[in-house]
Every structure is written in C-alpha cells, then in structure tokens.
Amino acid sequence: MTKRNLLTGFAAASLVLASGPVAARGKLSVVATTGMIADAARQVGGDLVEVKALMGPGVDPHSYRQTRTDIVAMARAEVVLWHGLYLEAQMQDFLQELSERGTVTAVAENIPRELLLAHDDYADKFDPHVWMVPDLWVHVVENVRAALAVAQPENAGVFAANAAAHLDELNALASYAAKIMATVPAERRVLVTAHDAFNYFGEAYDFEVMGIQGISTESEAGLRRIADLVDVLVSREINAVFVESSVSDRNVRALIEGAAARGHKVEIGGELFSDAMGEPGTYVGTYIGMIDHNATVIARALGGDTPEAGMKGLLNG
C-alpha cells in the first residue's frame, strides 16, 4: 500500500472512529483478517457475535492489501482480530495504527516463543503458519476468547464454555492427525508443496517439508530452486507433490514436468488448504474441516491408512 493510500486509510478510519464502533444488531461485531481466525471467533462467540472475515477462500494473506471497505469495517467493529507474526505483511502498518483503540488483537503474537519456528526470509521474525497444528492453534483460540471477554465481560462465562468445547474438538483433531500420520511409511514422509506453509506440520508429525517458495508467497521461486527439487524428486523416488488452494500451481506443475523429462513420474497428491480455508458453509470452510482434509489427503497420498471420508466422515473423496 502506498504512503498516500495508507494515510487515506487512516483518515477514513478516523472519521468512522469518531462516531465509535457499531454493534451488529445487538451482537458483538467482530472483524477477522483470515478465515481461520473468523472461525475461531464464531466457535467461541456463538450466537453472541457477528463475524466478518476480510479474506475468503483462495486469498493469500501474505500479499493481501486492505480495501477502503475493509478499513471502514475494521474501524466500525467492536473487536478486530488479526494474526500477526508478519502474516498480514501488507496490512501491518494500518493494523498497528488501529490497535491504539484497544479492541484490536494480534491473536498469534503472544504464543510462547519457544514453540515458534524461525522465519526463512526475515531473521527477526517467526514462521506465521501456526494453524497447521491444532496443538498450536489452541493458543489462538484462547486469545480470541480473551479478546471477546474484554469487549463483552458480561458474557465472559459463555465465551469460556464455548472455548472449552472447541478446545476439546481441537484435541480430538490433533489425536486424529497424529494417528494417521504415524501410518505413513518413514521413507515416504516427504511433503513437497507450493510454498513453505507446512513447517510446523513437519515438525509435529516428523515429515520432511520442501516448499518451492519460501514462507511468504512474496518470495519468488527461481529456476535453480525448481531444478534442485526435481533432483530430489528423481533421486529419492518421490511420487507425489501437492498444490495449494491459495497459491498458483504453476511451479508445482513445473516440478512434475521436470521430473517427467528425466523419466520419473510424479503426480499431484491433492490440493491442500494452506493460507485459506474452503468455501463458507462447507465442512472444509471450517478450521476443523480444513485440517481434517489436509491430514487425510497427505496421509493417503503418501501411503498411510485413513478413513475414506476423514475424521468425521464429512470429506468428499
């Protein structure tokens, strides 16, 4: 966002803020940057909140820039939830400026630092993709609960009960993912994807993870990187790679073509949800469904044993 546009955004927000936040028909109005955070807010807030997600299916949060409509929505909301850890890199200045209101929370920023992985592209930052592991996402859910309780303390008990129920679901999801990942043969635990969104996944389930692009999709994959990965696919006889719903499949297809040119067949093991969930109103449009899908697709494609329709029997194929 240019300096001029940024200042215009601040001015627009200031005009709205002058009249104060606006409740959504008696419900607590919440704006979340990503679909994953919006889902956490809906799970914790239940019928007491009305939640708007700025980024929908297929949207890349690393490169997303707020629109004027977004600015007004955030300025009018009673609670704004953003991820932090430099995920929303193009929005960070505006969100930090807006945080002076006190109703703006970066829900991943205070995850214990010993649980975070270093960022490949920025020495002083961390890998933001903590949602890939339910055991890490529980910290975000707790931070969402705390933010809602601050905004509406009279309903803190309801938020706490809802959060506890959702944390039970996350624990079940974590157990399911660990169980099916353990069935993948050790020699096949290599996950090749469009960008480095799965490092926490790899650490949690003992997989070697290789992304064509770096942690941020802003870093372009060079010909040398693709050639090196083709060498890995061929020499280690890796037969499956994965595309992502929010990243172009161009580089993944280049890998497949490069391997084919050397006589090694590689197939797409499936499409994974990396930086965005599925369509709203669907099972994969929820955090539970997103991770159920990813874990099931990865394990199945790499030779593990999985239920045909995932943990809850709700996956389509």
Secondary structure, DSSP 8 states (H G I E B T S, - for coil): --HHHHHHHHHHHHHHHTT----BTTBEEEEESSHHHHHHHHHHHGGGEEEEESS-TT--TTT----HHHHHHHHH-SEEEE--TTTTTTTHHHHHHHGGGS-EEETTTTS-GGG--B-SS-TT-B---GGGSHHHHHHHHHHHHHHHHHH-GGGHHHHHHHHHHHHHHHHHHHHHHHHHHTTS-GGG-EEEEEES--HHHHHHHT-EEEEEE-SSTTS---HHHHHHHHHHHHHTT--EEEEETTS-SHHHHHHHHHHHHTT---EEEEEE-SSS---TTSGGGSHHHHHHHHHHHHHHHTT----TTTTTT----
